[in-house]
Amino acid sequence: MEKAVELGGDKDGLEDCLDAGTHSKKVDTQMARGTQLFGVTGTPGNVLINNETGEYEVLSGAYPTASFEQIIDRLK
């Protein structure tokens, strides 16, 4: 939360959203799909997908931007 506020997020709005569980269902659904379809078992877990070819690559863990750029270039 601190980082979001530091970057300009509305602290009260974020707290209200978390307390109300506004996006809980969407998060739970995406987590389940990530596990079932791609084997993602932790956070951060990222799936980079080429929507045209269907090729994908799973990137589990915290990586620098350059790692994502390399995968995106490879999937083009």
C-alpha positions in Angstrom: 0.0 0.0 0.0 2.8 2.4 0.9 4.3 2.2 -2.6 0.9 2.7 -4.3 0.3 5.9 -2.2 3.9 7.0 -2.9 3.2 6.7 -6.6 0.0 8.8 -6.3 -2.6 6.3 -5.3 -5.5 7.4 -3.2 -4.9 5.7 0.2 -8.5 5.9 1.4 -9.8 4.6 -1.9 -7.3 1.7 -1.9 -8.2 0.8 1.7 -11.9 0.9 0.9 -11.4 -1.3 -2.1 -9.4 -3.9 -0.1 -11.8 -3.8 2.8 -14.8 -4.3 0.5 -13.1 -7.1 -1.5 -14.1 -5.3 -4.7 -11.8 -7.3 -6.9 -11.4 -10.5 -4.8 -13.4 -12.7 -7.2 -11.4 -11.5 -10.2 -8.1 -12.1 -8.4 -9.1 -15.5 -7.2 -10.2 -16.5 -10.7 -7.0 -15.3 -12.3 -4.9 -17.1 -9.6 -6.8 -20.4 -10.2 -6.4 -20.1 -14.0 -2.7 -19.4 -13.6 -2.3 -22.5 -11.6 -4.5 -24.8 -13.7 -3.4 -23.7 -17.1 0.2 -22.6 -16.6 1.4 -24.2 -13.4 2.0 -20.8 -11.6 2.3 -21.6 -7.9 3.5 -18.4 -6.3 3.9 -14.7 -6.7 5.0 -13.0 -8.7 4.0 -15.3 -11.4 3.7 -14.0 -15.0 2.5 -15.6 -18.2 3.5 -13.8 -21.4 1.3 -14.9 -24.2 1.5 -14.3 -28.0 -2.3 -14.0 -28.7 -1.7 -14.7 -32.4 0.3 -17.9 -32.1 -0.7 -19.1 -28.7 2.9 -19.5 -27.7 3.5 -18.6 -24.1 6.2 -18.5 -21.5 5.9 -18.5 -17.7 8.2 -16.3 -15.7 8.0 -17.1 -12.0 9.7 -14.8 -9.6 10.9 -11.2 -9.6 12.9 -10.3 -12.7 14.1 -7.1 -14.2 12.3 -5.5 -17.2 15.0 -6.7 -19.5 14.0 -10.3 -18.9 10.4 -9.5 -19.9 11.7 -7.7 -23.0 13.7 -10.7 -24.1 10.7 -13.0 -23.8 8.5 -10.6 -25.6 11.0 -10.4 -28.4 11.3 -14.2 -28.6 7.5 -14.6 -28.7 7.0 -12.1 -31.6 
